Amino acid sequence: MTVPALAQYDWDVGIKVGDWFKYKGTLRLWEGDAFPPLLLDRLQTWNASDWMEYTVTDIEEFIVTFEVTTHWKDGTETVDTLEEDMMNSMNPMVIGANLTEGTEIRPETEFLGYPVLAKFLNASVMREYESGSRETNVLTYTDDVLGNYYHQEYLFDKETGIRVYYQSNATDVVDITENRYSYIATFELIETNVENWIVIPEFPTGTVMLLIFVAITVCVGIYRRKKLKGHTG
């Protein structure tokens, strides 16, 4: 499904085996014909779970293996394995450490036969935690899938390269099955065992708050907002 372009990145890996990162996924807005929409199964996972913990179990060059424990709202837990290719993955969990504005973090590639542009870091921001401020790399872009626009924002801790925040939203989009929908979803770091890093995250950041307000305003103008029915745990 994905054909990566050749790329050579001279990066340092900022995480190590044994590090773990716990996240909370939240479906903040949903309006649509069928749930979850095609290729967005993660929205259902986030909506039905309390948290997801990613533990680094192996690092080989730029391939990072995570053991992913999902704690579901019904009290059960499941364990899966994620192999992250830091050079080519479509939905990055980790990038190189101490990267700077303008750095290419994903090469130009293809997805389902459609071109996907290379990704470059935007300016960094400071993100506040209980243990103090940490510099954070920002990646924002919009995917155009046959005239349907999906807005993405990633925040990566600069020192470790790990994702600390992700937001995705779309308004009045239609997939290939003719399912029409709008949504806002977030995925945020809530705890880690990394030394000297106590996570009580600021939420939302200024950029994230702006994106949420814009997305909600547009969505409300098109739809009557209502609660997700029949999909909460």
Secondary structure, DSSP 8 states (H G I E B T S, - for coil): -EEE-------B----TT-EEEEEEEEEEEEESSSS-TT-HHHHHHHHEEEEEEEEEEEETTEEEEEEEEEETTS-EEEEEEEEETTT-SS-SB--BT--TT-EEE--EEETTEEE--EE----EEEEETTEEEEEEEEEEEEEETTEEEEEEEEEETTT-BEEEEEEEEEEEE-TT--EEEEEEEEEEEEE-STT------SS-HHHHHHHHHHHHHHHHHS------S---
